[in-house]
Amino acid sequence: MGMISSILDSMGLVGHDRVICATCVLRDDARTWWEVVSQTRDKAVMDWKEFMQLFNEKYYCDVAKTAKMNEFMSLAQGNALVTKYVTKFDELAKFALD
C-alpha cells in the first residue's frame, strides 16, 4: 500500500475518499477480501486508519512484521553505497516504531 498511499497523498485525498480510491485498484484475492469486508462493515463511513488496520491484519501478519523489525535492527552498511543503505534504512524504519 506504500505506492497507493503516495498517490493518494499527491491527490490530496483524506479519510473516506482515500478508502474509495484505494479499493478501486484492489485485484484478485484483495478484491475478494474487500467484498467480504464490505458485507460486514459500513464501508460508507470507513476511514483510512480503519481500512489500513483491516488490510494489514489480513495481508501483513505479525511474523512478517517481526522479521522486518529484526532485519532493521541488524541492518549494517557493510560494502553498500551510502545511498543504498539509507534507502534500506528508510524502508525498514517504519517497522521499528514500537
Disulfide bonds with the S-S distance in Angstrom:
none
